[in-house]
Amino acid sequence: MAKDLILLVDDDGAIRKMLRIALEAKGYKTVEAVSKKEATESIALHSPKLVLLDLQLPDGSGLEVIKDVRTFSEVPFIVLSVMSSEEDKIALLDSGADDYITKPFSMGELLARIRTALRRLPIEETPTNWEKEGLVVDFVNYQVIKNQTQVRLTPTEFQILTFLIKNAGKVITHDVLIKKIWGDQALNEMNSLRVHITQLRKKIEDSPSDPRFLITEPGVGYRWVNQ
């Protein structure tokens, strides 16, 4: 049985291949990213249990990835770094990293650090429903009830709604939402997304043109508001 999902973030294909082979040999699942943008999107899309992060990325620093991700996730980061001074290591931990390992490293040491980081993970509680102001979303039975009347959503509409609610308060970009719903290889789905959002608002909002819950962040994406 496969173990937890680990995200490998490094623009060096040889290093990613080495890590992937070693980790999958131990039963872990892996997903890969080569840039800051891909790393942040992959964490939002795949919810890995742990991230192995190189600091030098083509579009920015790994420290920026940690800063961005800490606004919506407490996923553990183990930084793969050439830094060796005590000041550098302290800076890594202060930035939000959970651990670091200095290159070059042995796979035995890395695997031990991974096991330690995963043991620190809290047990996740997945909500079975969401309810506010007459709107009830039952994630278990795939039902939506508005003012005590069942609302019929398409599977895609329900998937969008579920993803937004479970990331309430966070701005979900168009790209992340499209990839979550239609897959990593999805192309030209922006119009489909807008149509589904429009239909979803008509079904769940009292005033679709002035929504309480499903808010548009112009030019960026959407945000679910609990308050």
C-alpha positions as CSV (number, residue, x, y, z in Angstrom):
1,M,0.0,0.0,0.0
2,A,1.4,3.4,-1.0
3,K,2.3,5.8,1.8
4,D,1.9,9.6,1.9
5,L,2.3,11.9,-1.0
6,I,5.5,13.9,-1.1
7,L,6.0,16.9,-3.4
8,L,9.5,17.2,-4.9
9,V,10.4,20.8,-5.9
10,D,13.7,21.2,-7.8
11,D,14.5,22.4,-11.3
12,D,17.3,19.8,-11.6
13,G,15.7,16.8,-13.4
14,A,18.5,14.4,-12.2
15,I,17.9,15.3,-8.6
16,R,14.1,14.9,-8.9
17,K,14.6,11.5,-10.6
18,M,17.0,10.3,-7.8
19,L,14.6,11.4,-5.1
20,R,11.5,9.9,-6.9
21,I,13.2,6.5,-7.4
22,A,14.4,6.4,-3.8
23,L,11.1,7.5,-2.2
24,E,8.9,5.3,-4.4
25,A,11.1,2.3,-3.5
26,K,10.0,3.0,0.1
27,G,6.4,3.1,-0.8
28,Y,5.9,6.9,-0.9
29,K,3.9,8.5,-3.7
30,T,5.5,11.6,-5.4
31,V,4.5,14.5,-7.5
32,E,7.0,17.0,-9.0
33,A,7.4,20.7,-9.5
34,V,10.2,22.7,-11.2
35,S,9.3,26.3,-10.2
36,K,7.9,28.5,-7.5
37,K,4.6,28.8,-9.3
38,E,4.3,25.1,-9.9
39,A,5.2,24.3,-6.3
40,T,2.5,26.6,-4.9
41,E,-0.1,25.3,-7.3
42,S,0.8,21.7,-6.6
43,I,0.4,22.2,-2.9
44,A,-3.1,23.7,-3.4
45,L,-4.1,21.0,-5.9
46,H,-2.6,17.8,-4.4
47,S,-2.4,18.6,-0.7
48,P,0.9,16.6,-0.2
49,K,1.8,15.4,3.3
50,L,5.4,16.9,2.9
51,V,7.4,19.0,0.6
52,L,11.1,18.6,-0.3
53,L,12.1,22.0,-1.4
54,D,15.2,23.3,-3.2
55,L,15.9,27.0,-2.5
56,Q,17.2,28.0,-6.0
57,L,14.2,28.0,-8.4
58,P,14.1,29.6,-11.9
59,D,11.3,32.0,-11.0
60,G,12.2,32.8,-7.4
61,S,13.4,31.6,-4.1
62,G,12.1,28.5,-2.2
63,L,11.7,30.8,0.8
64,E,9.1,32.7,-1.2
65,V,7.2,29.4,-1.7
66,I,7.2,28.8,2.0
67,K,6.0,32.3,2.7
68,D,3.2,32.0,0.1
69,V,2.1,28.5,1.2
70,R,2.0,29.4,4.9
71,T,-1.0,31.7,4.2
72,F,-3.1,28.6,3.5
73,S,-1.3,25.4,4.6
74,E,0.8,24.0,7.4
75,V,2.4,21.3,5.2
76,P,5.9,20.4,6.5
77,F,8.8,21.7,4.4
78,I,12.2,20.0,4.4
79,V,14.7,22.3,2.6
80,L,17.5,20.8,0.5
81,S,20.2,23.4,0.8
82,V,23.9,24.1,0.2
83,M,23.7,26.5,3.2
84,S,26.0,25.4,6.0
85,S,26.3,28.4,8.4
86,E,24.3,28.5,11.6
87,E,22.9,31.9,10.7
88,D,21.6,30.5,7.3
89,K,20.0,27.5,9.0
90,I,18.3,29.7,11.6
91,A,17.0,31.9,8.8
92,L,15.5,28.9,7.1
93,L,13.6,27.8,10.3
94,D,12.5,31.3,11.0
95,S,11.0,31.5,7.5
96,G,8.7,28.6,8.2
97,A,10.7,25.6,7.1
98,D,10.3,22.5,9.4
99,D,13.7,21.1,8.8
100,Y,16.7,21.3,6.4
101,I,19.3,18.9,5.1
102,T,22.6,20.1,3.7
103,K,23.7,19.0,0.2
104,P,25.2,16.5,-0.4
105,F,23.2,14.2,1.8
106,S,22.6,10.5,2.2
107,M,19.2,9.0,1.4
108,G,19.3,7.3,4.8
109,E,19.5,10.6,6.6
110,L,16.8,12.2,4.4
111,L,14.4,9.3,4.9
112,A,14.9,9.6,8.7
113,R,14.1,13.3,8.6
114,I,11.0,12.6,6.4
115,R,9.7,10.0,9.0
116,T,10.3,12.5,11.8
117,A,8.4,15.3,10.0
118,L,5.5,13.0,9.1
119,R,5.1,11.9,12.7
120,R,4.6,15.5,13.7
121,L,1.6,15.9,11.4
122,P,-1.7,16.4,13.3
123,I,-4.7,14.0,12.6
124,E,-6.9,15.8,10.0
125,E,-10.6,16.1,10.7
126,T,-12.5,16.3,7.5
127,P,-15.8,18.1,7.9
128,T,-18.9,16.2,6.8
129,N,-21.0,19.3,6.1
130,W,-21.0,23.1,6.0
131,E,-23.9,25.2,7.1
132,K,-24.6,29.0,7.2
133,E,-27.6,31.3,6.8
134,G,-30.0,28.7,5.4
135,L,-27.4,27.0,3.1
136,V,-26.3,23.5,3.9
137,V,-23.7,21.5,2.0
138,D,-23.5,17.8,2.8
139,F,-20.1,16.5,1.6
140,V,-20.9,12.9,2.4
141,N,-24.2,12.6,0.6
142,Y,-23.4,15.1,-2.1
143,Q,-26.4,17.3,-1.3
144,V,-27.0,21.0,-1.1
145,I,-30.0,22.4,0.7
146,K,-31.0,26.1,0.5
147,N,-33.8,27.3,2.8
148,Q,-34.8,23.7,3.5
149,T,-35.2,22.9,-0.2
150,Q,-32.8,20.6,-1.9
151,V,-30.8,22.2,-4.8
152,R,-29.7,20.0,-7.7
153,L,-26.1,20.6,-8.7
154,T,-24.2,19.0,-11.5
155,P,-21.2,16.9,-10.5
156,T,-18.8,19.7,-11.7
157,E,-20.7,22.4,-9.8
158,F,-20.6,20.3,-6.6
159,Q,-16.9,19.7,-7.1
160,I,-16.2,23.4,-7.5
161,L,-18.3,24.2,-4.5
162,T,-16.6,21.6,-2.3
163,F,-13.1,22.8,-3.2
164,L,-14.0,26.4,-2.5
165,I,-15.6,25.7,0.8
166,K,-12.8,23.5,2.0
167,N,-10.4,26.4,1.1
168,A,-12.7,29.1,2.6
169,G,-11.1,32.5,3.0
170,K,-8.3,31.7,0.5
171,V,-8.2,33.2,-3.0
172,I,-8.2,30.3,-5.4
173,T,-6.8,31.3,-8.8
174,H,-8.4,30.4,-12.1
175,D,-5.5,28.1,-13.0
176,V,-5.6,26.2,-9.7
177,L,-9.4,25.7,-10.0
178,I,-9.3,24.7,-13.6
179,K,-6.6,22.1,-12.9
180,K,-8.4,20.8,-9.9
181,I,-11.6,20.3,-11.8
182,W,-10.5,19.4,-15.3
183,G,-7.0,18.0,-14.6
184,D,-3.4,19.1,-15.0
185,Q,-3.5,19.1,-18.8
186,A,-6.7,21.2,-19.1
187,L,-6.6,23.9,-21.8
188,N,-9.1,26.6,-22.7
189,E,-11.4,25.9,-19.9
190,M,-11.8,29.5,-18.6
191,N,-15.1,30.0,-20.3
192,S,-16.4,26.7,-18.9
193,L,-15.3,27.7,-15.4
194,R,-17.1,31.1,-15.7
195,V,-20.3,29.3,-16.9
196,H,-20.2,26.9,-14.0
197,I,-19.6,29.7,-11.5
198,T,-22.5,31.7,-12.9
199,Q,-24.9,28.6,-12.7
200,L,-23.6,27.8,-9.2
201,R,-24.4,31.3,-8.0
202,K,-27.9,31.2,-9.4
203,K,-28.5,28.0,-7.4
204,I,-27.0,28.9,-4.0
205,E,-27.0,32.7,-3.7
206,D,-30.0,34.7,-2.8
207,S,-28.8,37.5,-5.1
208,P,-26.4,36.0,-7.7
209,S,-25.4,39.5,-8.9
210,D,-24.4,40.5,-5.3
211,P,-23.2,37.2,-3.8
212,R,-22.6,36.6,-0.1
213,F,-20.5,33.5,-0.3
214,L,-18.9,33.0,-3.8
215,I,-16.9,36.2,-4.4
216,T,-14.9,37.1,-7.5
217,E,-11.4,38.4,-7.1
218,P,-11.1,40.3,-10.4
219,G,-8.5,39.0,-12.7
220,V,-7.3,36.4,-10.2
221,G,-10.0,33.9,-9.3
222,Y,-12.6,33.2,-6.6
223,R,-12.9,33.2,-2.8
224,W,-15.5,31.5,-0.5
225,V,-16.5,33.7,2.4
226,N,-17.8,32.2,5.6
227,Q,-18.7,35.4,7.3
